[in-house]
């Protein structure tokens, strides 16, 4: 996630947690079950919010009945509303997220183009899975990549990066950081403003989860962690497109 990410951050060129690069800031979701299910190793908001980004919100989602280790997906007991984000797409046009994806199966991910590992891998895995769908299913699925580094990720930059890292059909969005941060936080995903260090590297903290929104309710009801494979997405996407639980 920044020019690399860490156990609880995305960090330019360096990694901390779990012994490998490409980690993320905490996802603000209550309950140990979901932590295990999506592999979150950072702090979890059990009532105090996101420790890394200073949110004071309480728990925003709950999972009852434990987790199924055989599945990549975590189905939320308390879904998220789709964020009211109005940003700029790769063509420089206004993009109202709620209106443009209304009634459509939608995957939303917050990341940035300078990420060397997790962000491009996530987009690539979803792109590979999408290609295994029928043409009708491909036409229905909406994949939205929202930058967490809008200063560097201009509309033009996203327009070049997304087709290479993922798929030309994916929607890339940029805009004001505070607007993006608020939208992410409304989904329980913590992101912090990118910071430039003395050595010139850029440190960026952001959640690395993919959230699926149902076409029937327009609510985010399924979460995937950063370790979800292309095969796992391929298995689940047909169900997500129908608004079913994977």
C-alpha positions in Angstrom: 0.0 0.0 0.0 2.2 3.1 0.2 5.1 2.5 -2.0 5.0 -0.6 0.2 2.9 -1.5 3.1 3.5 -2.8 6.6 1.8 -4.9 9.2 -0.5 -2.1 10.0 0.5 0.4 7.3 1.3 0.7 3.7 4.7 2.0 3.5 7.0 3.2 0.7 9.6 0.6 0.2 9.5 -1.0 3.7 7.5 -3.7 5.5 7.0 -4.6 9.1 4.2 -7.0 10.2 3.9 -10.6 9.2 7.4 -10.7 7.9 6.6 -9.6 4.3 5.7 -6.3 2.5 2.2 -5.3 1.7 0.0 -4.9 4.8 -2.5 -2.4 5.8 -4.1 -0.1 8.3 -6.8 -1.6 10.5 -10.2 -2.2 9.3 -12.6 -0.9 11.9 -14.8 -4.0 12.4 -15.8 -5.4 15.8 -15.4 -9.0 16.8 -12.5 -11.4 16.9 -14.2 -13.7 14.4 -13.9 -11.2 11.5 -10.3 -10.5 12.4 -9.4 -14.1 11.9 -11.5 -14.4 8.8 -9.8 -11.6 6.9 -6.4 -11.8 8.4 -6.3 -8.4 10.1 -3.2 -8.2 12.3 -3.5 -4.6 13.3 -5.7 -3.0 16.0 -9.5 -3.7 15.8 -12.1 -1.2 16.9 -14.0 -2.8 19.6 -15.6 0.4 20.6 -12.7 2.9 20.4 -12.6 3.2 16.6 -9.5 3.1 14.4 -6.5 3.7 16.5 -4.3 4.6 13.6 -6.5 7.3 12.0 -8.0 8.8 15.1 -11.6 7.8 14.5 -13.9 7.9 17.5 -16.6 5.9 16.0 -17.8 2.7 17.8 -17.9 -0.7 16.2 -19.4 -0.6 12.7 -19.9 -4.3 11.9 -20.4 -7.5 13.7 -20.0 -11.2 12.8 -21.7 -13.8 14.8 -21.2 -17.5 14.9 -17.4 -17.5 14.2 -15.6 -17.8 10.9 -15.3 -20.5 8.3 -11.6 -21.0 7.5 -12.5 -22.7 4.3 -14.0 -19.5 2.8 -12.2 -16.3 1.7 -15.4 -14.3 2.3 -16.6 -12.9 5.6 -20.4 -12.2 5.5 -21.3 -9.3 7.7 -24.2 -9.4 10.1 -24.5 -5.6 9.9 -23.9 -4.5 6.3 -22.4 -1.1 5.4 -24.2 1.6 3.4 -22.5 2.5 0.1 -20.5 5.6 0.7 -21.9 8.9 -0.6 -18.8 9.6 -2.7 -18.7 12.1 -5.6 -15.2 11.9 -7.1 -13.4 12.2 -10.4 -13.0 9.2 -12.8 -10.1 8.5 -15.1 -11.7 10.6 -17.9 -11.8 13.6 -15.6 -15.6 13.4 -15.2 -17.7 13.6 -12.1 -18.6 10.2 -10.7 -21.3 9.8 -8.2 -20.6 6.4 -6.7 -24.0 5.7 -5.3 -25.9 6.7 -8.5 -23.5 5.1 -11.0 -23.4 1.7 -9.2 -27.0 1.6 -8.0 -28.5 -1.8 -8.4 -25.2 -3.3 -9.6 -22.9 -5.9 -7.9 -20.0 -3.8 -6.9 -16.5 -4.4 -5.4 -14.8 -1.4 -3.8 -11.1 -1.2 -2.9 -9.1 1.7 -1.5 -5.4 1.7 -2.5 -2.9 3.6 -4.6 -0.9 3.2 -7.8 2.6 3.5 -6.2 1.9 0.4 -4.1 4.5 -2.3 -5.1 2.6 -5.3 -4.0 -0.8 -5.7 -2.4 -2.8 -3.1 -4.4 -1.7 -4.4 -7.9 -2.0 -8.0 -6.8 -5.6 -7.4 -5.5 -6.6 -5.8 -8.8 -4.9 -8.5 -10.8 -6.6 -11.3 -8.9 -10.0 -9.7 -9.4 -9.3 -9.2 -13.1 -8.3 -12.8 -13.5 -11.5 -13.9 -11.8 -13.6 -11.6 -13.8 -12.3 -13.1 -17.1 -13.8 -16.5 -16.0 -17.3 -15.0 -15.9 -19.8 -15.1 -18.7 -20.0 -12.0 -20.9 -23.4 -11.2 -19.2 -21.9 -11.5 -15.8 -18.8 -9.4 -16.7 -21.1 -6.6 -17.9 -22.9 -6.5 -14.6 -19.9 -6.5 -12.3 -18.6 -3.1 -11.2 -15.1 -2.9 -9.7 -14.1 0.5 -8.2 -10.6 1.4 -7.2 -10.5 4.6 -5.0 -7.1 6.1 -4.5 -5.8 6.8 -1.0 -3.0 9.0 -2.5 -4.9 11.6 -4.6 -2.0 14.0 -4.8 0.0 11.6 -7.0 -2.9 9.5 -8.3 -4.4 11.9 -10.8 -7.2 10.9 -13.2 -4.6 10.4 -15.9 -2.3 8.3 -13.6 -5.2 6.0 -12.6 -6.2 5.7 -16.3 -2.7 4.4 -17.1 -2.3 2.2 -14.1 -5.7 0.4 -13.8 -5.7 -1.4 -17.2 -2.2 -2.6 -16.6 -2.7 -3.7 -12.9 -6.2 -4.9 -13.3 -8.7 -4.5 -16.2 -9.8 -1.7 -18.5 -13.4 -2.1 -17.2 -12.4 -1.1 -13.7 -13.4 2.4 -12.5 -10.6 4.5 -10.9 -11.6 7.4 -8.7 -9.6 10.3 -7.3 -10.5 13.6 -5.5 -10.1 15.4 -2.3 -8.4 13.3 0.4 -10.7 14.2 3.2 -13.7 13.2 1.1 -12.0 9.9 0.3 -11.0 9.3 3.9 -14.6 9.9 5.1 -16.0 7.5 2.5 -13.6 4.8 3.5 -14.3 5.3 7.2 -18.0 5.0 6.6 -17.2 1.5 5.4 -15.1 0.8 8.4 -11.8 1.2 6.5 -9.1 3.4 8.1 -6.8 5.5 5.9 -4.3 8.2 6.8 -2.9 11.0 4.7 0.3 9.9 2.9 3.4 11.3 4.7 6.8 12.1 3.2 9.7 11.0 5.3 13.2 12.5 5.6 14.6 10.0 3.1 12.0 11.0 0.5 9.9 7.9 0.9 6.1 8.2 1.2 4.3 6.5 4.0 0.7 5.6 3.4 -1.7 3.8 5.8 -4.9 2.3 4.5 -7.1 -0.8 4.9 -6.5 -3.5 2.3 -9.9 -5.1 2.3 -12.3 -5.5 -0.7 -15.9 -5.0 0.1 -18.7 -6.4 -2.0 -22.0 -4.6 -2.3 -25.2 -6.4 -3.1 -27.1 -5.4 -6.3 -30.5 -5.8 -4.5 -29.7 -3.7 -1.3 -26.7 -1.6 -2.4 -25.2 -2.5 1.0 -21.7 -3.8 1.6 -22.3 -7.3 3.0 -19.1 -9.3 2.2 -15.5 -8.5 3.0 -12.4 -10.1 1.5 -8.9 -9.8 3.0 -5.7 -9.1 1.1 -4.7 -12.8 0.8 -7.8 -13.7 -1.2 -6.7 -15.5 -4.4 -7.9 -15.2 -8.0 -9.4 -18.7 -7.7 -11.3 -17.7 -4.5 -12.7 -14.6 -6.2 -13.6 -16.7 -9.3 -15.6 -19.1 -7.1 -17.5 -16.3 -5.3 -18.2 -13.7 -8.0 -21.1 -15.5 -9.6 -22.9 -15.5 -6.3 -22.0 -11.9 -5.5 -23.4 -10.8 -8.9 -26.7 -12.4 -7.9 -26.6 -10.8 -4.4 -26.2 -14.1 -2.7 -23.9 -15.1 0.2 -20.7 -16.7 -1.1 
